[in-house]
Amino acid sequence: FQQQQHHRLPMLPRGLQAAQLQNASQQRMLQQLQLQQQQIEQHKLDQANLQAQ
């Protein structure tokens, strides 16, 4: 019984860790997407400014 419990305990934190890691990677992906969008918008603005001159 003692051994079983000892084996079972580490499972919970590992699951939480995995969830947190997944969360972090999703946030990083979102940030990268937002950065890409900003770069695209900036590029459009630059192109427009070049054409305006």
The 8 nearest C-alpha neighbors of each residue, nearest first, counted from 0:
[[1, 3, 2, 4, 5, 6, 7, 8],
 [0, 2, 4, 3, 5, 6, 7, 8],
 [1, 3, 5, 4, 0, 6, 7, 8],
 [4, 2, 0, 6, 5, 1, 7, 8],
 [3, 5, 7, 1, 6, 2, 8, 0],
 [6, 4, 2, 3, 7, 8, 1, 9],
 [7, 5, 3, 4, 8, 2, 9, 10],
 [6, 8, 4, 5, 10, 9, 3, 11],
 [7, 9, 10, 5, 6, 4, 11, 12],
 [10, 8, 11, 7, 12, 13, 6, 5],
 [11, 9, 13, 8, 7, 12, 14, 6],
 [10, 12, 14, 13, 9, 8, 15, 7],
 [13, 11, 15, 14, 10, 9, 16, 8],
 [14, 12, 16, 10, 15, 11, 17, 9],
 [15, 13, 17, 11, 12, 16, 10, 18],
 [14, 16, 12, 18, 13, 17, 19, 11],
 [15, 17, 13, 19, 14, 18, 12, 20],
 [16, 18, 20, 14, 15, 19, 21, 13],
 [19, 17, 21, 15, 16, 20, 22, 14],
 [18, 20, 22, 16, 21, 17, 23, 15],
 [21, 19, 17, 23, 22, 18, 16, 24],
 [20, 22, 18, 24, 19, 23, 17, 25],
 [23, 21, 19, 25, 20, 24, 18, 26],
 [22, 24, 20, 26, 25, 21, 19, 27],
 [23, 25, 27, 21, 26, 22, 28, 20],
 [24, 26, 28, 22, 27, 23, 21, 29],
 [25, 27, 29, 23, 28, 24, 30, 22],
 [26, 28, 24, 30, 25, 29, 23, 31],
 [29, 27, 25, 31, 26, 30, 24, 32],
 [30, 28, 26, 32, 27, 31, 33, 25],
 [29, 31, 27, 33, 32, 28, 34, 26],
 [32, 30, 34, 28, 33, 29, 35, 27],
 [31, 33, 29, 35, 34, 30, 28, 36],
 [34, 32, 36, 30, 35, 31, 29, 37],
 [33, 35, 31, 37, 36, 32, 30, 38],
 [34, 36, 38, 32, 33, 37, 31, 39],
 [37, 35, 33, 39, 34, 38, 40, 32],
 [36, 38, 34, 40, 39, 35, 41, 33],
 [37, 39, 41, 35, 36, 40, 42, 34],
 [40, 38, 42, 36, 37, 41, 35, 43],
 [41, 39, 37, 43, 42, 38, 36, 44],
 [42, 40, 38, 44, 43, 39, 37, 45],
 [41, 43, 45, 39, 44, 40, 38, 46],
 [44, 42, 40, 46, 41, 45, 47, 39],
 [45, 43, 41, 47, 42, 46, 48, 40],
 [46, 44, 42, 48, 47, 43, 41, 49],
 [45, 47, 49, 43, 44, 48, 42, 50],
 [48, 46, 44, 50, 45, 49, 51, 43],
 [49, 47, 51, 45, 50, 46, 44, 52],
 [50, 48, 46, 47, 52, 51, 45, 44],
 [49, 51, 47, 48, 52, 46, 45, 44],
 [52, 50, 48, 49, 47, 46, 45, 44],
 [51, 49, 50, 48, 47, 46, 45, 44]]
